[in-house]
């Protein structure tokens, strides 16, 4: 594959993605459809990408970016539901597909059929998440879909390796498969935690956001490759490291967070666009491989459609049969008592089974020969895998918005709950700022005198309490009176909102030393507010999404202090 052809594929896919973002269309689906049409144009080359490139260079950063933006608390709270889909559904889907394919191809060993089952079992949440965000799916649904996609790849790839061993040896034991899977889970999670802790410690002591961001870009590859080298799951190592670093990122430098967010967003759109375009342009060549083989195109298409139907139907059947497990509450999960999916939400989740990069990469990685013999019906297996990938993307992906609207699944209640949480948190941050100011009363009194210190603290406290009042009234007007202290009049929200300054002496303009103290005070106030956000998040009083939105405000304020003219003069 010539590098110019790969560049043209990526560039074209990004252009399509840009047009979709502007018109609020689901980019993955449109990219696949257009790539499929383009693939039939005469002169379009065959795109043969090494499967190892997809598994080792495309999959890790996509998983890591998704894990970074996921909420560890939400993930832990929904762990039983996520495991039910990310492990249980993958195994059931793989076995069901394998049995259907095996019944259609009796000459094929069951282990070879299980290879196909493992390839098509894991859904990819990219397309579903794009639709869900646009249509406002509830957060618990989005958490389940994203959490499932973070761990189902590890399940399917481990099963894939076990099935390949069965094909090469002619026999495999269930005990060995369980041992392999258990080892992959333990080692993968362990590697991810250790690497995540090391990277976090480095970031805490590194005052260079560019270098810290570079380390962040290397982290998913290091986690994946090291875990795979020691018989662990590279996927779980990447996911674990991403969840850990995403949860602890508020304690790292603000500049690193501001640097990393656009970097990962840019990388995501490049890799996702490339992957879905590759799915579309490869199908005609897979069909030609089946035609060239002695298996017959008509038979291959019939089997592929049967596998596609099985893959689509198994998911809703499994989800509704095992729905009772969604009501379980694991010890220490801090999951609300009434946070289970409704029947309508379960229906949406059951229809969000689109396949993606793992199915593509694993299908391409099926060896031509194994153990010195040709792999049984490799071309038909690959055709079935690509049919499932394209079929679920086009059939389920195109109809998912209609399903969501038809079932009227939305997140209106979450918006009100988020507003209430933010209002309460802003009041809490104002109280913490006031305590921080009070702790400096003696120091300021020694510098400017007790009266000036009292005046400065009173003025600054009124400003922050006024901001809290304004936020409470605008965000949660129905409960503003309950949130605000009894001694605070809502009318304070209209006063004291000028620029923050330190204590002044005799009304004079602040000198250089006073300005330096004011800058330091502003940074300390930002730090106090940041601590309040993390404390309330860890206590379960503030949702991760709301915390990150408010944290970004503080990061931008920190950035404005660093780039102000006063900072440059003093520096």
MOHUPE-V983936 format. One record per helix or strand. SS is the DSSP state (H for helix, E for strand). FROM is the first residue (numbers start at 1). TO is the last residue. Records with the same first field share a line. If there is no record, write none. Layout:
SS: FROM-TO + FROM-TO
This chain:
H: 3-23 + 27-39 + 51-68 + 72-77 + 79-104 + 110-121 + 125-135 + 139-169 + 174-204 + 209-229 + 234-251 + 254-292 + 297-321 + 323-327 + 343-351 + 357-364 + 378-407 + 412-438 + 441-448 + 450-475 + 477-483 + 490-494 + 512-538 + 544-562 + 565-570
E: 123-123 + 355-355 + 369-370 + 373-374
